[in-house]
Amino acid sequence: MRILAVLLLLALSACGDKEPVSPAAQPRTVQAAPSVHESEKGNYAVTELVAGLEHPWGLAFLPGGDMLVTERPGRLRRISKAGQVSAPITGLPDFFVDGQAGLLDVAISPTFASDNLVYLSYAEPNLRGNKAGTAVVRGRLQDGALQDTQVVYRQEPKLSHGTHVGSRLVFDDAGHLFVTQGDNRVAAAAAQELDKLQGKLVRIWPDGRIPDDNPFVKRADARGEIWSYGHRNMQGAALHPVTRQIWTSEHGPMGGDELNIPQAGRNYGWPVITHGIDYSGEPVPGSVGKSAPGMEQPHHVWAVSPGLSGMAFYTGDLFPQWKGNLFLGSLAQSELIRLELDGDKVMHEERLLGALKQRIRDVRQGPDGALYVLTDEVDGKLLRITPAVL
């Protein structure tokens, strides 16, 4: 019975931050009537815009409403408002593609109108090609290609075999670029080591320079890029629309997924403290429990892991009843999580899209006020959520 219990736990964990592998589909525009779903705050409609995206990961809106969408095996596509899908954009770097690793998030420059810069986070291979680390490249989007590309950040040393690479990209109001990462799983203790970049939220200037006011910039024994540390695997991040602080979400092990508001120089504990257990069913190796002196508690924690991924604050007018809510993708439970907030405090949770039984990888608010969702499947979808009656 003990062996069966462990096998069951491992199977359940595979629905969260471990990725399925299947033959690829082909992207295609979908022309179908929306489906209507119920929520506590009124019905909403879900329109399937695109199908056949291979494990889509990140979504960013261009001026005019077109979208850039990443596919984890290494493709970047431009998708029109009507769901027309481009051929893969050329000029991208080489990727380490295995498990969770590959092409990850996409963000456009805050000054895109003048510089046309697009930023991509991805798993960068080492020279031997057998390990990877999180990296960020930028290039000018022109004529279906990224031109004048430059790697502005790379995680060193490279320790990942395809797990726990993060990653989300968020620009703050001052123009800093935040990059979320993972602990690479094979080296969880590195999340506590300030001379390594695993398990860290980093803050850089868009060209890769380190800001002078980063918390560890004057320490010889620490990497100056670090903003906060002790993180396990951050796959969601967004800027709060009022406080303008960065919020992040991260995978716990078996249980203990976290929502955090990372503060400069703070230690968020992994793997020394955690609200989850190891996939073996035993305590996490090296953990002393749920708390320890000098280590921060999660802002919000889930006892059962949803498998948190992309996140977005809703500020539009299309859903006035959802204004100020935080939306998070759930991989393990195949839902879109809606959190009602009072200031920074989580007051209520609702689960949406469960009927679709699709892993939710990313969620973004579009310029039209609709919510756009990516499903992490071999036949991945781009969905648009609107009110059921307009």
VEXDREN-2710 file (C-alpha; in Angstrom, 1 decimal):
% VEXDREN-2710
k/r/px/py/pz
1/MET/0.0/0.0/0.0
2/ARG/2.9/2.4/0.8
3/ILE/4.3/1.9/-2.7
4/LEU/0.9/2.4/-4.3
5/ALA/0.4/5.6/-2.4
6/VAL/3.8/7.0/-3.5
7/LEU/3.0/6.1/-7.1
8/LEU/-0.3/7.9/-6.9
9/LEU/1.4/11.0/-5.5
10/LEU/3.9/10.9/-8.3
11/ALA/1.2/10.6/-10.9
12/LEU/-0.7/13.5/-9.5
13/SER/2.4/15.7/-9.4
14/ALA/3.0/15.0/-13.1
15/CYS/-0.2/17.0/-13.8
16/GLY/1.4/20.2/-12.3
17/ASP/4.9/21.4/-13.3
18/LYS/5.9/18.3/-15.2
19/GLU/5.0/18.4/-18.9
20/PRO/3.4/15.9/-21.2
21/VAL/5.0/15.0/-24.5
22/SER/3.0/14.2/-27.7
23/PRO/3.2/14.6/-31.4
24/ALA/2.7/18.2/-32.5
25/ALA/-0.5/19.6/-34.1
26/GLN/-0.5/22.4/-36.7
27/PRO/-1.8/25.9/-35.8
28/ARG/-5.1/26.7/-37.4
29/THR/-7.7/29.5/-37.1
30/VAL/-10.9/28.3/-35.5
31/GLN/-14.3/29.6/-36.6
32/ALA/-16.8/28.3/-34.1
33/ALA/-19.5/29.7/-31.9
34/PRO/-18.5/30.6/-28.4
35/SER/-19.5/28.4/-25.5
36/VAL/-21.2/29.9/-22.5
37/HIS/-20.1/29.2/-18.9
38/GLU/-21.5/30.1/-15.5
39/SER/-19.6/32.0/-12.8
40/GLU/-20.5/33.6/-9.5
41/LYS/-20.5/37.0/-11.1
42/GLY/-22.5/36.2/-14.3
43/ASN/-22.1/34.1/-17.3
44/TYR/-19.1/34.4/-19.6
45/ALA/-18.4/33.3/-23.2
46/VAL/-15.3/31.4/-24.4
47/THR/-14.3/31.7/-28.0
48/GLU/-11.6/29.5/-29.4
49/LEU/-9.5/31.7/-31.7
50/VAL/-6.6/29.3/-32.6
51/ALA/-6.0/25.6/-32.1
52/GLY/-2.9/23.5/-32.9
53/LEU/-0.4/25.5/-31.0
54/GLU/2.3/23.2/-29.6
55/HIS/2.5/23.8/-25.8
56/PRO/2.0/27.6/-26.1
57/TRP/3.7/29.4/-23.2
58/GLY/3.6/33.2/-23.3
59/LEU/1.4/35.9/-24.9
60/ALA/2.0/39.6/-25.4
61/PHE/0.0/42.2/-27.3
62/LEU/1.4/44.4/-30.0
63/PRO/0.2/47.9/-30.7
64/GLY/-2.9/47.5/-32.9
65/GLY/-4.1/44.3/-31.1
66/ASP/-2.0/41.6/-32.8
67/MET/-0.4/39.0/-30.5
68/LEU/2.9/37.4/-30.1
69/VAL/2.7/33.8/-28.8
70/THR/5.5/31.5/-27.9
71/GLU/5.4/27.7/-28.4
72/ARG/7.7/25.8/-26.0
73/PRO/9.5/23.7/-28.7
74/GLY/11.0/27.0/-30.0
75/ARG/8.5/28.9/-32.2
76/LEU/7.4/32.5/-31.9
77/ARG/4.2/33.4/-33.9
78/ARG/2.3/36.5/-34.7
79/ILE/-1.5/36.1/-34.4
80/SER/-4.0/38.6/-35.7
81/LYS/-7.1/39.7/-33.8
82/ALA/-9.1/37.4/-36.0
83/GLY/-6.9/34.4/-35.2
84/GLN/-4.8/34.3/-38.3
85/VAL/-1.4/32.6/-37.5
86/SER/1.9/33.6/-39.0
87/ALA/4.7/31.3/-40.0
88/PRO/7.3/31.0/-37.2
89/ILE/9.3/34.3/-36.8
90/THR/12.9/33.8/-37.7
91/GLY/16.1/35.0/-36.0
92/LEU/15.6/33.3/-32.7
93/PRO/18.5/31.7/-30.7
94/ASP/19.1/28.0/-30.1
95/PHE/17.0/26.5/-27.3
96/PHE/17.4/23.6/-24.9
97/VAL/14.1/21.8/-25.4
98/ASP/13.3/19.0/-23.0
99/GLY/10.5/18.6/-20.4
100/GLN/9.6/22.1/-19.1
101/ALA/12.5/23.7/-21.0
102/GLY/12.3/25.6/-24.3
103/LEU/11.0/28.9/-25.4
104/LEU/9.1/30.5/-22.5
105/ASP/7.7/34.0/-22.1
106/VAL/7.5/37.0/-24.4
107/ALA/7.2/40.7/-23.6
108/ILE/7.5/43.8/-25.7
109/SER/9.6/46.8/-24.8
110/PRO/7.8/49.6/-22.9
111/THR/9.0/51.8/-25.8
112/PHE/8.1/49.4/-28.6
113/ALA/6.6/52.1/-30.7
114/SER/10.0/53.6/-31.2
115/ASP/12.4/50.6/-30.8
116/ASN/10.4/47.5/-31.9
117/LEU/12.2/45.4/-29.3
118/VAL/10.8/42.1/-28.3
119/TYR/12.1/40.2/-25.2
120/LEU/12.0/36.4/-24.9
121/SER/12.9/34.2/-21.9
122/TYR/14.1/30.7/-22.7
123/ALA/16.2/27.7/-21.7
124/GLU/19.7/28.3/-23.0
125/PRO/21.9/25.3/-23.5
126/ASN/25.5/25.0/-22.2
127/LEU/28.3/24.4/-24.6
128/ARG/27.9/20.6/-24.4
129/GLY/24.1/20.9/-24.9
130/ASN/23.3/18.7/-21.9
131/LYS/22.2/21.3/-19.4
132/ALA/20.4/24.6/-19.5
133/GLY/19.8/27.8/-17.7
134/THR/17.2/30.6/-18.0
135/ALA/18.2/33.4/-20.4
136/VAL/16.6/36.5/-22.0
137/VAL/17.2/37.6/-25.5
138/ARG/15.9/40.8/-27.2
139/GLY/15.7/41.7/-30.9
140/ARG/13.9/44.1/-33.2
141/LEU/10.7/42.7/-34.7
142/GLN/10.8/43.5/-38.4
143/ASP/9.6/41.7/-41.6
144/GLY/8.8/38.5/-39.8
145/ALA/12.1/38.2/-38.0
146/LEU/13.9/39.2/-34.9
147/GLN/16.9/41.3/-35.9
148/ASP/20.0/42.6/-34.1
149/THR/19.4/40.0/-31.3
150/GLN/21.3/40.4/-28.0
151/VAL/21.3/38.1/-24.9
152/VAL/20.7/40.5/-22.0
153/TYR/20.6/38.0/-19.2
154/ARG/21.8/34.4/-18.7
155/GLN/21.5/32.2/-15.6
156/GLU/24.8/30.8/-14.5
157/PRO/25.9/28.1/-13.7
158/LYS/23.7/26.0/-16.0
159/LEU/22.3/23.2/-13.9
160/SER/18.9/22.3/-15.4
161/HIS/18.2/19.0/-17.2
162/GLY/14.8/20.4/-18.4
163/THR/13.0/21.2/-15.1
164/HIS/12.3/24.4/-13.1
165/VAL/13.5/27.1/-15.4
166/GLY/10.6/29.5/-14.8
167/SER/10.0/32.0/-16.4
168/ARG/8.1/35.3/-16.8
169/LEU/9.1/38.7/-17.9
170/VAL/7.7/41.9/-16.4
171/PHE/8.7/45.6/-16.9
172/ASP/8.0/48.0/-14.0
173/ASP/7.2/51.7/-14.3
174/ALA/10.8/52.7/-14.0
175/GLY/11.8/50.5/-16.9
176/HIS/13.4/47.7/-15.0
177/LEU/13.0/44.2/-16.3
178/PHE/12.1/41.5/-13.7
179/VAL/12.9/37.9/-14.7
180/THR/11.4/35.0/-12.7
181/GLN/13.3/31.7/-12.6
182/GLY/13.4/28.3/-11.0
183/ASP/15.8/26.3/-8.8
184/ASN/16.6/23.8/-11.7
185/ARG/15.3/21.1/-9.2
186/VAL/18.6/19.2/-9.3
187/ALA/20.1/21.9/-7.1
188/ALA/17.3/23.1/-4.8
189/ALA/19.8/24.3/-2.2
190/ALA/21.2/26.8/-4.8
191/ALA/18.0/28.9/-4.2
192/GLN/19.6/29.9/-0.9
193/GLU/23.1/30.6/-2.4
194/LEU/23.6/34.3/-3.3
195/ASP/26.5/33.5/-5.7
196/LYS/24.1/31.5/-7.9
197/LEU/21.1/32.7/-9.9
198/GLN/18.9/29.6/-9.4
199/GLY/15.7/30.2/-7.4
200/LYS/16.0/33.9/-7.7
201/LEU/13.9/36.8/-8.9
202/VAL/16.3/39.1/-10.8
203/ARG/16.0/42.8/-11.7
204/ILE/18.0/44.3/-14.5
205/TRP/17.9/47.1/-17.0
206/PRO/16.5/46.2/-20.4
207/ASP/20.1/46.1/-21.9
208/GLY/21.3/43.8/-19.2
209/ARG/23.0/46.3/-16.9
210/ILE/22.5/45.8/-13.1
211/PRO/20.6/48.7/-11.3
212/ASP/22.7/50.4/-8.7
213/ASP/20.0/50.1/-6.1
214/ASN/19.6/46.3/-6.3
215/PRO/19.8/44.9/-2.8
216/PHE/23.0/42.8/-3.2
217/VAL/24.9/44.9/-5.7
218/LYS/27.6/45.9/-3.3
219/ARG/28.3/42.4/-1.9
220/ALA/31.3/40.6/-3.3
221/ASP/29.8/37.2/-2.4
222/ALA/26.4/37.8/-4.2
223/ARG/25.1/38.3/-7.7
224/GLY/24.1/41.9/-8.2
225/GLU/21.1/40.9/-10.4
226/ILE/19.2/39.3/-7.5
227/TRP/16.1/41.0/-6.2
228/SER/14.8/38.2/-3.9
229/TYR/15.7/34.6/-3.4
230/GLY/14.6/31.3/-1.9
231/HIS/12.1/30.7/-4.7
232/ARG/11.3/27.2/-6.1
233/ASN/9.8/27.7/-9.6
234/MET/8.1/31.0/-10.5
235/GLN/6.0/30.7/-13.6
236/GLY/3.7/33.6/-13.1
237/ALA/4.3/37.4/-12.6
238/ALA/2.4/40.6/-13.0
239/LEU/2.5/44.2/-11.9
240/HIS/-0.2/45.3/-9.5
241/PRO/-2.3/48.0/-11.2
242/VAL/-2.5/50.2/-8.0
243/THR/0.6/49.6/-5.9
244/ARG/2.8/49.0/-9.0
245/GLN/4.6/46.2/-7.1
246/ILE/5.5/43.0/-8.8
247/TRP/3.5/39.9/-7.7
248/THR/4.7/36.4/-8.5
249/SER/3.4/32.8/-8.3
250/GLU/5.4/29.7/-7.9
251/HIS/5.0/26.0/-7.8
252/GLY/5.4/24.2/-4.4
253/PRO/6.4/20.6/-4.4
254/MET/3.5/18.3/-3.5
255/GLY/1.3/21.1/-2.2
256/GLY/2.4/24.6/-1.1
257/ASP/2.0/26.6/-4.3
258/GLU/2.6/30.3/-3.4
259/LEU/1.5/33.8/-4.3
260/ASN/4.1/36.4/-3.3
261/ILE/4.9/40.1/-3.4
262/PRO/8.7/39.8/-3.4
263/GLN/10.5/42.5/-1.5
264/ALA/14.1/43.6/-2.2
265/GLY/16.7/41.4/-0.5
266/ARG/14.1/39.1/1.2
267/ASN/14.5/35.3/1.5
268/TYR/11.3/33.3/0.6
269/GLY/12.7/30.2/2.1
270/TRP/12.9/27.4/-0.4
271/PRO/13.9/24.6/0.3
272/VAL/14.4/25.3/4.0
273/ILE/10.8/26.2/4.6
274/THR/7.8/25.0/2.5
275/HIS/4.1/24.3/3.0
276/GLY/4.4/21.2/0.8
277/ILE/6.0/17.8/0.9
278/ASP/8.3/16.0/-1.4
279/TYR/7.0/13.9/-4.4
280/SER/8.0/10.8/-2.4
281/GLY/5.5/11.7/0.2
282/GLU/8.2/12.4/2.7
283/PRO/9.3/15.9/4.0
284/VAL/11.3/18.0/1.5
285/PRO/15.0/17.2/1.9
286/GLY/16.7/20.1/3.9
287/SER/13.4/21.5/5.1
288/VAL/12.9/22.5/8.7
289/GLY/9.1/22.9/8.3
290/LYS/6.8/25.8/7.4
291/SER/8.7/28.6/9.0
292/ALA/12.2/29.7/10.1
293/PRO/13.7/33.0/11.4
294/GLY/14.7/35.4/8.7
295/MET/12.5/33.7/6.0
296/GLU/9.3/35.2/4.6
297/GLN/5.9/33.5/4.6
298/PRO/3.9/33.3/1.4
299/HIS/1.5/36.1/0.8
300/HIS/-1.1/33.4/0.0
301/VAL/-0.6/29.6/-0.1
302/TRP/-2.5/26.6/-1.5
303/ALA/-2.4/23.4/0.5
304/VAL/-3.2/21.4/-2.7
305/SER/-1.1/22.5/-5.7
306/PRO/-3.1/24.1/-8.5
307/GLY/0.2/24.1/-10.5
308/LEU/0.3/27.9/-10.9
309/SER/1.4/29.5/-14.1
310/GLY/0.7/32.8/-15.9
311/MET/-1.2/35.6/-14.0
312/ALA/-2.9/38.9/-14.8
313/PHE/-4.7/41.6/-12.9
314/TYR/-8.0/42.6/-14.5
315/THR/-8.4/46.4/-15.0
316/GLY/-10.8/46.5/-18.0
317/ASP/-14.4/47.7/-18.4
318/LEU/-15.7/44.7/-20.2
319/PHE/-16.1/42.8/-16.9
320/PRO/-16.8/45.5/-14.3
321/GLN/-17.7/42.8/-11.8
322/TRP/-14.1/41.4/-12.2
323/LYS/-12.3/44.7/-12.0
324/GLY/-9.3/44.5/-9.6
325/ASN/-9.4/40.7/-9.6
326/LEU/-6.3/38.6/-10.0
327/PHE/-6.4/35.7/-12.5
328/LEU/-3.9/32.8/-12.4
329/GLY/-3.5/29.7/-14.7
330/SER/-3.8/26.3/-13.1
331/LEU/-1.9/23.5/-14.8
332/ALA/-2.5/20.6/-12.4
333/GLN/-6.2/21.3/-11.9
334/SER/-6.9/22.6/-15.5
335/GLU/-8.7/25.8/-14.4
336/LEU/-8.5/29.5/-14.4
337/ILE/-8.3/30.8/-10.8
338/ARG/-10.1/34.1/-10.0
339/LEU/-9.1/35.8/-6.8
340/GLU/-11.0/38.7/-5.3
341/LEU/-8.8/41.2/-3.4
342/ASP/-9.2/43.8/-0.7
343/GLY/-6.1/45.8/-1.2
344/ASP/-3.4/43.1/-1.2
345/LYS/-5.5/40.6/0.8
346/VAL/-7.0/37.6/-0.9
347/MET/-10.7/37.5/0.1
348/HIS/-12.3/34.9/-2.2
349/GLU/-11.4/32.4/-4.8
350/GLU/-13.4/31.0/-7.8
351/ARG/-12.4/28.5/-10.4
352/LEU/-13.3/29.0/-14.1
353/LEU/-12.9/27.0/-17.3
354/GLY/-12.9/23.6/-15.5
355/ALA/-15.3/22.2/-18.0
356/LEU/-12.7/22.5/-20.8
357/LYS/-10.3/20.2/-19.0
358/GLN/-7.3/22.0/-20.4
359/ARG/-4.1/23.0/-18.6
360/ILE/-4.1/26.8/-18.4
361/ARG/-0.6/28.1/-19.1
362/ASP/-1.1/31.9/-19.5
363/VAL/-3.7/34.6/-19.1
364/ARG/-3.5/38.2/-20.2
365/GLN/-5.9/41.1/-20.5
366/GLY/-6.3/42.3/-24.1
367/PRO/-6.6/45.9/-25.2
368/ASP/-10.3/45.2/-25.9
369/GLY/-10.9/44.4/-22.2
370/ALA/-11.3/40.6/-22.9
371/LEU/-9.2/38.0/-21.2
372/TYR/-7.0/35.8/-23.4
373/VAL/-5.9/32.4/-22.3
374/LEU/-3.3/29.9/-23.6
375/THR/-3.9/26.1/-22.9
376/ASP/-0.7/24.0/-22.4
377/GLU/-1.5/21.1/-24.6
378/VAL/0.1/19.5/-27.7
379/ASP/-3.0/20.8/-29.4
380/GLY/-2.9/24.1/-27.5
381/LYS/-5.6/26.7/-27.8
382/LEU/-5.8/30.5/-27.7
383/LEU/-9.1/31.4/-26.1
384/ARG/-10.9/34.8/-25.7
385/ILE/-13.2/35.3/-22.7
386/THR/-16.0/37.9/-23.0
387/PRO/-19.3/38.5/-21.2
388/ALA/-22.0/36.1/-22.4
389/VAL/-24.3/39.0/-23.3
390/LEU/-22.9/42.3/-24.7
END
